[in-house]
């Protein structure tokens, strides 16, 4: 969840978090708008899960490439310019690439997210 120029932008993770805990949405909204500081503590087990997820994703991408599929990785796109990253995703779709890793998805200015892997 991010607050940009007074507008709150949501992601699929925000929706998932809300379904798991309505109060978490309130806490996240407060942090996004600056009413509350975001927590600084990170769970060590969450870090281990994150690292395993990254390794799994890399292995899966390598597997897809070994099958002869064309793969474009947009993982580092969108860090600064989300519109450009969304445009690169659209271009990749139009080009007929088989797999788009971390495709940038957006709807208006309110929703923004990434697909981990998408086979087109």
C-alpha positions as CSV (number, residue, x, y, z in Angstrom):
1,X,0.0,0.0,0.0
2,X,1.3,3.4,-1.0
3,X,0.0,6.9,-0.7
4,X,1.0,9.0,-3.8
5,X,-0.2,12.6,-4.0
6,X,-3.0,11.9,-1.5
7,X,-4.3,8.8,-3.4
8,X,-3.9,5.4,-1.9
9,X,-2.7,2.7,-4.3
10,X,-3.4,-0.9,-3.5
11,X,-1.8,-4.2,-4.5
12,X,-2.9,-7.8,-4.6
13,X,-0.9,-8.2,-1.3
14,X,-2.9,-5.5,0.3
15,X,-6.1,-7.3,-0.6
16,X,-4.7,-10.6,0.7
17,X,-3.6,-9.0,3.9
18,X,-7.1,-7.4,4.3
19,X,-8.8,-10.8,3.9
20,X,-6.5,-12.2,6.6
21,X,-6.8,-9.3,9.0
22,X,-9.0,-6.2,8.6
23,X,-7.0,-4.4,11.3
24,X,-3.8,-4.9,9.4
25,X,-5.4,-2.7,6.6
26,X,-5.8,0.1,9.2
27,X,-2.2,-0.3,10.3
28,X,-0.9,-0.3,6.7
29,X,-3.0,2.7,5.8
30,X,-1.7,4.6,8.8
31,X,1.9,3.7,7.8
32,X,1.3,4.6,4.1
33,X,-0.1,8.1,5.0
34,X,2.5,8.8,7.6
35,X,0.1,8.7,10.6
36,X,2.1,5.8,12.1
37,X,5.7,4.6,11.6
38,X,6.1,1.4,9.7
39,X,7.5,-1.4,11.9
40,X,11.2,-1.7,11.7
41,X,11.5,-5.3,13.0
42,X,11.6,-8.1,10.5
43,X,10.9,-11.7,11.4
44,X,14.0,-13.9,10.8
45,X,11.8,-16.7,9.6
46,X,10.2,-14.4,7.1
47,X,13.6,-13.6,5.8
48,X,14.4,-17.3,5.3
49,X,11.1,-17.8,3.5
50,X,11.9,-14.9,1.3
51,X,15.3,-16.3,0.4
52,X,13.8,-19.7,-0.4
53,X,11.2,-18.0,-2.6
54,X,13.8,-16.1,-4.5
55,X,15.8,-19.3,-5.1
56,X,12.7,-21.2,-6.1
57,X,11.7,-18.5,-8.6
58,X,15.2,-18.5,-10.1
59,X,15.2,-22.3,-10.5
60,X,11.7,-22.2,-12.1
61,X,12.8,-19.6,-14.6
62,X,15.8,-21.7,-15.5
63,X,13.5,-24.7,-15.9
64,X,11.2,-22.7,-18.3
65,X,14.3,-21.7,-20.3
66,X,15.5,-25.3,-20.5
67,X,12.1,-26.2,-22.1
68,X,13.0,-23.8,-24.9
69,X,10.6,-21.0,-23.9
70,X,11.4,-17.4,-24.5
71,X,11.7,-15.6,-21.2
72,X,11.8,-11.9,-20.4
73,X,12.6,-10.8,-16.9
74,X,11.2,-7.5,-15.8
75,X,12.2,-8.0,-12.1
76,X,14.3,-4.8,-11.9
77,X,11.8,-2.7,-14.0
78,X,9.6,-0.3,-12.2
79,X,11.8,0.6,-9.3
80,X,11.8,4.2,-10.5
81,X,9.3,4.6,-13.3
82,X,6.3,2.3,-13.0
83,X,4.6,3.6,-16.2
84,X,7.7,2.6,-18.2
85,X,7.7,-0.8,-16.5
86,X,4.0,-1.3,-17.4
87,X,4.7,-0.2,-21.0
88,X,7.6,-2.8,-21.2
89,X,5.1,-5.5,-20.0
90,X,2.6,-4.5,-22.7
91,X,5.4,-4.6,-25.3
92,X,6.5,-8.0,-24.1
93,X,2.9,-9.3,-24.4
94,X,2.6,-7.9,-27.9
95,X,5.9,-9.4,-29.0
96,X,4.6,-12.9,-28.2
97,X,7.3,-13.8,-25.6
98,X,6.4,-17.1,-23.9
99,X,7.1,-16.1,-20.3
100,X,7.1,-12.7,-18.6
101,X,8.8,-12.8,-15.2
102,X,7.5,-10.1,-12.8
103,X,5.1,-8.6,-15.3
104,X,3.8,-5.2,-14.2
105,X,0.1,-5.0,-13.8
106,X,-1.8,-1.8,-13.3
107,X,-5.4,-0.4,-13.3
108,X,-5.6,3.3,-13.3
109,X,-3.7,4.9,-10.5
110,X,-5.2,2.8,-7.7
111,X,-3.9,-0.7,-8.4
112,X,-0.4,-1.8,-9.1
113,X,1.2,-5.2,-8.8
114,X,3.5,-7.8,-10.3
115,X,2.9,-11.3,-11.5
116,X,5.7,-13.6,-10.4
117,X,5.6,-15.7,-13.6
118,X,3.1,-15.5,-16.4
119,X,3.0,-17.9,-19.4
120,X,1.3,-16.3,-22.4
